[in-house]
């Protein structure tokens, strides 16, 4: 099997604590939007990660952090799906990233990454994306520049059952995952 057709797996980190959040709904839609040969695995909840504390780290990494790290280590890339809070990323997401960055095997370093934001607002979480990109530079993640996925007015695109039904949004996400797969195959040669 060549590198161009080998199966890929992407890990999804959801930046919302709410089980029925718009961003969790988008994350649930990803496996059906992935191209053939790409599987999507959602990581555990960022709500299971304690506040970062170097004293706590000195006692050992929390199990939830270690489990995320193991999944990320074997993943071919990561997709972060997050809301925007106060023009930035949610604190719990940043906290999780801070923990993951301290794992000895640096599971995010060198991975390809994509960002998806969903917001009831018009610009769909654009400011959160740009703050997250700054953090990803330090993590040595290779972030896709295009296509960007910023889902504005997301309440009209996700039904009451939590399904992403808006076809143009589904199409751009599918294109982003396909592009991420192409990039992962190039980087992982």
Secondary structure by P-SEA (a helix, b strand, c coil): ccccccbbbbbbbbcccccccaaaaaaaaccccccccbbbbbcccccccccccaaaaaacccaaaaaaaaaaaaccbbbbbbbbccccccaaaaaaaaaaaaccccccccccbbbbbbbcccccaaaaaaaaaaaaaaacccccccccccccccccccccccccccaaaaaaaaaaaaaaaaaaaaaac
